[in-house]
Amino acid sequence: MRQIEQAWLDCQADSASCGDLLRGVRELLGACSCPETGTAAAQLEEALRSALGPSGRLSAGRRARVDSCLAVLGASGQADAPAATDSPAPRPSGDEKSLFLLDDDAPYAERFARRAGEHGYAVEVFASGVELVRALARSRPTAIVLDAVLAQELLQRGQIAPGLKLDDGPPIPVVFSGKRGDFEARLEAVRAGASHYLDKSSDIGTLLRQLDEIADRHADDPYRVLIVENDAELSADYRACLEAAGMDVETLADPFKALASVRRFAPDLVLLDVHLPQCNGLELAAVIRQQEEYDSIPIVFLTDEPESMVRLAAMNLGGDDILGKPITARYLVAAVKARIKRARQLRHGAAEVRQTLRELEQLKYALDKHATVSMTDASGAIIYANDHFCESSGYSREELIGKNHRLVKSGEHPAELYQRMWAKISKGQVWQGV
């Protein structure tokens, strides 16, 4: 089957080689024992002859039918194939950050692959679903990005199953990308089973940062969890399942040592048992929240208390979530990941805002050194005036704020000048003087 798929790719590049493809299909027809496979192979041969036409050259308009027949043949051929002895295609390790990109827009795919490479991803680009399905048989990427239009075509042809289940292995995050960013396009992606939708009109760097979150890519900076639990057996169980999910974990039985551990370990999340000796989990959470630098660390409580008042008290004392005991490993990992992921997103956003403010302050400093600047509200009242404006007008900043620019009329300029100035300012534009 792989030889036939490769021959089809060669045929698309050079239609003169399509004879090899037809011979391969005929050999398959003679060798197969499964009726479904034989029917699929016969349909493929017919589609190939139709696509080639009388001239023996490939007709671009009929390639889709050949792709569809290949997908059906591949699916039916699994039943006719001998039992596989090879192990499943390996998933990349934490430092192998790979992406499969299905996109027939060659210039965009090239730009995306280049930027993604600079961002630390190894990208394989595919122009057809046949190529993508064959690649998935040999390796499993960190995530797959599908052009939204091509993805819908693959679904219609049956090359990928509804819900975007691409193979029998563990789920791979599948992301749609498209030139449309409207609600309908995003809804189609959700209904098709995509985990996210990336708008191609956005900066590629922005898309890659979103992919980092989608692919849960934090191998270089693993999630850090501090567990405060006096039951040694439970603490070891929690630690084992979180470490198996790729997290760094530190455990603690003595709540009086918690602050020192928070300072040293810098956890992304604190997992607290409500019932701790000498200082219960609610009290410890209140102590942690007293430290301003730890105010944004998520705190998740573990309790076997069914009473709603205990749970309400936990939330009032700064808890971000309350998990009931006993808890399954899968649920614990999912809850911890979700909280840490959101917390890191918020911290990253806050850091970007701070950086933007610093840059704006620098720009304002440079502007104030070289220009006379004032700003007004919609009614024309002055809300800002820099030092140069104050010096040139002869008024202090306190005297200018809240006043109209009529205050600084020189009497030497015609009324039309001020009318033009206000016409620009009222539209949110910049007036640069005479």
C-alpha positions, -999 to 999 in steps of 0.1 A, spaced: 0 0 0 28 24 8 44 18 -26 11 27 -43 8 59 -22 44 68 -31 37 61 -68 7 84 -66 28 112 -52 54 106 -79 26 106 -105 14 140 -94 49 154 -97 54 137 -131 23 123 -148 46 103 -172 53 79 -143 16 70 -138 22 37 -156 41 25 -125 11 33 -104 -14 14 -126 9 -17 -126 11 -15 -88 -27 -14 -86 -31 -44 -110 -6 -64 -89 -26 -56 -58 -58 -68 -75 -42 -101 -83 -27 -107 -48 -55 -96 -25 -77 -121 -8 -102 -98 9 -133 -89 -13 -135 -54 2 -99 -47 -7 -104 -61 -42 -134 -38 -48 -115 -8 -35 -85 -16 -57 -108 -19 -88 -124 14 -80 -89 30 -77 -79 16 -111 -110 30 -127 -104 64 -110 -68 65 -122 -78 57 -158 -104 84 -157 -80 109 -142 -53 102 -168 -77 107 -197 -69 97 -234 -37 117 -235 -21 97 -206 -16 130 -187 -30 136 -153 -62 157 -151 -60 181 -121 -97 182 -118 -100 144 -110 -72 141 -84 -97 143 -55 -114 111 -66 -81 93 -67 -73 106 -32 -107 93 -19 -102 59 -35 -67 56 -19 -82 64 15 -109 37 11 -83 12 -1 -60 19 28 -89 14 53 -100 -19 37 -65 -31 33 -60 -32 70 -83 -62 72 -64 -80 45 -30 -73 60 -12 -98 82 -10 -91 119 14 -63 126 45 -71 146 59 -36 147 54 -14 177 31 17 173 47 48 158 67 65 185 56 98 200 83 124 202 101 129 235 98 162 254 126 178 235 114 168 201 88 194 194 74 184 160 45 198 140 27 184 110 13 211 88 -12 203 61 -15 234 38 -15 238 0 -6 275 2 31 270 -4 43 305 4 24 306 37 36 270 46 72 280 39 69 311 61 52 292 89 78 264 88 107 289 89 92 308 119 83 276 137 118 263 132 132 295 148 107 289 176 120 254 184 97 232 163 106 207 137 79 211 110 69 187 82 47 203 55 22 183 35 1 194 5 -22 164 5 -40 142 30 -24 111 15 10 124 25 -2 133 60 -18 99 67 14 81 55 36 103 77 14 95 107 22 58 102 59 64 109 59 91 136 35 110 159 40 148 161 34 171 191 5 187 172 -11 188 138 -22 220 120 -47 215 92 -58 241 67 -95 244 75 -106 239 39 -84 209 33 -95 194 67 -132 196 56 -123 179 23 -105 151 43 -135 146 65 -158 144 34 -136 118 18 -133 97 49 -95 101 51 -99 112 87 -128 102 110 -153 126 126 -138 140 158 -104 141 140 -93 107 152 -64 101 129 -52 67 141 -54 42 169 -28 59 191 -31 84 219 -49 116 209 -28 143 191 -39 179 194 -54 189 160 -57 226 151 -75 242 122 -61 273 106 -79 295 81 -81 329 66 -116 334 81 -118 344 117 -156 347 120 -179 328 143 -191 304 116 -155 292 108 -147 286 144 -180 268 150 -172 245 120 -138 237 136 -154 229 169 -180 206 153 -153 188 133 -134 180 165 -106 206 163 -92 217 197 -85 252 185 -88 275 155 -59 297 144 -66 328 123 -40 330 95 -43 368 94 -27 369 128 11 372 132 28 338 129 46 344 162 12 348 179 0 315 164 31 297 176 27 310 212 -9 297 210 4 263 197 28 261 227 -3 262 250 -23 239 227 4 213 226 10 216 263 46 223 255 66 230 287 93 204 286 120 231 291 100 246 320 79 218 335 49 225 358 60 227 395 36 215 422 40 216 459 20 190 478 13 196 515 -2 163 528 5 145 561 -7 111 548 26 97 534 10 71 513 -15 95 496 13 121 492 35 95 474 5 85 451 -2 121 442 35 127 435 38 96 413 9 104 390 19 141 386 55 132 379 43 107 353 25 136 336 59 154 333 56 177 363 82 186 390 68 178 424 79 185 459 60 170 489 57 183 524 41 169 556 48 198 580 27 229 571 51 251 592 77 246 565 54 255 536 64 292 532 101 283 530 93 256 504 73 281 484 102 306 484 127 280 474 107 258 450 86 286 434 57 263 427 31 269 399 5 254 422 1 244 458 -20 213 465 -32 214 501 -50 188 523 -76 206 544 -69 184 574 -33 191 584 -19 187 619 -13 219 641 -21 242 611 -50 231 589 -50 237 551 -75 266 554 -51 285 578 -21 277 557 -38 291 526 -46 323 545 -9 326 555 3 321 520 -22 347 506 -8 372 531 24 373 510 17 396 481 42 379 459 23 346 463 -11 360 457 -13 347 421 -2 311 429 -32 287 425 -42 269 457 -61 236 453 -76 219 483 -81 182 489 -108 172 512 -132 143 521 -156 168 537 -190 168 520 -202 199 540 -207 229 518 -196 253 545 -161 238 546 -159 241 508 -172 277 510 -146 286 536 -118 271 514 -129 293 485 -132 324 507 -96 319 519 -82 321 484 -87 286 472 -89 281 434 -104 247 434 -116 220 458 -111 183 449 -129 156 468 -111 125 481 -107 99 468 -96 112 435 -85 94 403 -51 100 389 -65 112 356 -88 138 372 -60 151 395 -36 156 366 -63 173 345 -73 196 373 -38 206 382 -28 211 345 -58 233 338 -51 256 368 -14 259 361 -19 265 324 -44 293 331 -21 308 357 9 308 334 -12 324 307 -22 352 330 13 357 342 26 358 306 -1 384 297 7 405 327 44 404 318 36 415 282 15 444 296 43 455 319 68 454 290 44 474 268 40 500 295 78 503 298 81 508 261 54 534 261 71 552 289 103 553 269 85 566 239 67 592 259 101 603 274 116 607 240 86 626 226 84 649 256 121 658 251 115 670 215 79 680 210 52 702 224 23 679 233 -12 683 247 -42 660 248 -79 667 251 -110 647 258 -140 645 235 -154 678 247 -121 697 241 -109 699 277 -72 695 281 -63 663 300 -25 663 294 2 688 287 39 681 287 66 704 300 73 719 266 36 728 262 35 744 296 67 764 289 55 777 255 20 786 268 32 803 299 7 783 321 14 756 347 0 721 342 -25 727 369 -38 758 352 -42 740 319 -59 707 329 -96 709 324 -94 741 303 -101 746 266 -73 754 241 -89 789 238 -70 797 269 -37 797 250 -49 816 219 -22 840 208 -45 864 190 -21 862 160 -37 833 142 -71 834 123 -101 815 137 -99 791 107 -67 777 122 -84 767 154 -113 753 135 -90 730 115 -71 721 146 -103 710 165 -117 692 134 -86 669 135 -85 665 172 -122 656 175 -117 628 150 -89 613 172 -62 624 147 -30 643 155 -27 680 148 10 690 143 8 728 143 13 755 117 
